[in-house]
Amino acid sequence: MKEAKLNVLVGLLEPDSGSVTFNGGINVIGKSPHEINQMGLARVFQTPEIFPDLSLLENVMIPAFSKRDGAFHFQLFRSLASETKITQEAKEVLASVGMEAKADETAGSLSRGDKRRLELAMCLIQHPDLLLLDEPTAGMARHDTNKTIELLKQIKEGGMTKIIIEHDMHVVFSLADTISVLSQGAIIASGIPDEIRGNPIVQEAYLGGVEL
């Protein structure tokens, strides 16, 4: 259910009815994913969507082309080699997620945690107005989860708006300014973290009445 909703937001699915508006009321329904991306919306998937046979640097450069050019066709390595400005920015973005030392490594060889950080870098180079993150710490060890939390806190300080779907309460309460809690596909509570933490309906729905 949640993934379908995100797919509607980014143009991978078209709803049977209704509308989705973004950035001043523009309806995104019927627009292609790259058109929505160029409007300022990017997404981190639950299962990392990367180019496993390319280097980390090439992975981060390609979304920059997509954001700039939309639907594009190019001879990959010739185009990458000639784009010195995007190359430099990609290196800086990799540095911002702590992966500059792995820039020339093949993406498919990364750990799951590093693949998540790479995909985040692929979004950050697009400078989105809204970043959607679908369980950004899913499958991570606690050490990697905490590293990702700190990285997302840094992004938050930069002023980027984020919507995070997450089941790990440690992650939610570490990052969220406003929380909406869903149960059986419906919102059962919405508010600031302290309100959600003490909400008996949320406690009953998720932890059998135990306080969060």
N, C-alpha and C positions, 0 to 999 in steps of 0.2 A: 504493500500500500504506500509506504513512505517513498520507496524508490520510484513508483509510478508517478507520484506527485512531483518529485524532482525532475523526472524525465519530461513531464509536461512543461515545467518552468524553463528548461533548456532546449525545448523544441524536438526532443526525441520521440515524444508521443503527442498526439493531438486529442484533446478531450471531445466528448460527444456534445457538450454544451458548456456555456459559461465563457469567461474571459480571464486572462491574466495580464495585468498592467504593470509597467515598470518604467522608472525614470520619467516622471511627469505624466503618467497616465497612458503611455503608449501600449497598445494591445500587442502582445508577442505571439498570440495564437496565429498559426499559419506562416510564421516566419521560420526560416531554416536555422539550424543550430549555429552556423557561423554568423548569421545576421544578428541573432540574440547575443552571441559572444561579443560582437563588435559594438553592441549597445552598452556593454559594461558588465556582463554577467558571466562568471566562471564557476566551474564545479570540480570538486575533488570527489572521486567515486569511492564507494566502499571497497571495491577491488581495484587496486591501482591500474590506471589506464596509461601505460607508458609504451615506448618503442623499445622492446627488449634487445634488439640487435644493434641499436645505435648507442653512442656514448652519452653520458649524462649531459655534456655540453650541447650535443646535437638535439637531445630531447627537449632541452629548455629553449633552444633557438626556434624550433619549429612552431610552437604556439605563438611566438612573437610575429612570425610571418603571417600566420592565420589571422591574428588580431589586426594586423596592418593591412593585409591584402584581401581578406575574406577567402572565397573559393579561389584557390591558386594552383598553378601547375608549374613545376620548375625541376631542373636537373639538380637533385638534392645536394650533392657534395660541391658542385661548382657554385651553387647559390650560397651555401653556407660559408664557403671560403671567401667570397667577395663581400660579405656583410660584416665589416669590421665593427660597426657601431652595435649591432645586435650581438655579435660575439662578446664584446666587452660587457654589455649589460647582462648577458647570460652568465658570465663568470661572476659578476657582482651578485646576482640573485643566488647562484649556487653558494657563494660565500655567506650570504645572509641566512641560509638554512644549514650551514656548517658542512657543506659537501664540496668545497672548492678543491680539496686534495684528490677527489675522485672524478674530476671533470672528464678525464679521458678514459675512464673505465666503461665497460659495457653495462648498460642498465640492467640487463637480465640477470647479472651476477649479484645484484644487491640483495641484502636482507629485506624482509617485508617492511620493517620500520624505515629503512632507507628509501625503499620504493615509494612509501607514503610521502616522505619529505621531498623526493624528486618530483612527484606529481604536484605537490604544493608549490614548488619552485616553478613548475610549468604554468601554474595559474598566476603566480605573482608577477611574472614577466609581462602578463597581459594588463596589469594595472586595473583590475576590475573595480567597479563601484560596489558590487555585491558578490561575495564569495560564498558559495554553498559547499558545505563539508558534510559528507555522508559517513558518519562513524569514523572520523579521522584516526582514531587509535585502535580500531578493531584488530584483534589478533596480535597486538603488541605486548611485549613484556612490560612490567611496570616501569623499568628504567627508560625504555623507549617512549612509553606513554608520557612520563614526566618531561622528557626532552621535547616532545611535541607540544605539550601544554605551554612550556616556556617560550617556544617558537611562536605559538599562536598569541600569546600575551604580547610579544614584541610587535606582531602585526596589528594587534588591537590598538597599541599605543600610536601606531601610524595613522589611525582614523578610518581604516577600511571596515565597512559593514560586513558582518558575517552571520550566516544562519548555519547552526551546527545541529545535526541530528546525532544523538549519542545516548547510549544506554548506561555508560559508566558514570555514576553519580559524582565520583571524584573529578572527572573531567568537566562535567556540567557545572558544578559549583565553583570550580577553579576559574572558569572562563566567562560564564554567562552574566549579562546585565539583566536580561529578562528571560524567563523560562516559561514555556508552554508545555504542559504534560498531557500526553495522549494515552488513552486506554480504549481498546476496541475501536480504534479509528476516530475517536471523538476527543476533543479537548476537554479535560476535566478540571483543569486549573491553569491559571496564567498569572504571573506576577514576578516581583523581584526575588532573588534567591532566598532571603530570609522568610518571605511569605510562603514560598513553596516548601521550604524545609520543615516548617511547622504546620503544614496543611494536613489535617487528618484524613481527608479524602485521598490525597496522594500517598500518604503513609499506608493506608489500608490497601490501595490498589497495587502498590509496588512491593511493600515490605511487610504486609500482614499486620499493619498497625505499629510497627517499630519506627521510631523517629529516624529521619535521614541524618 
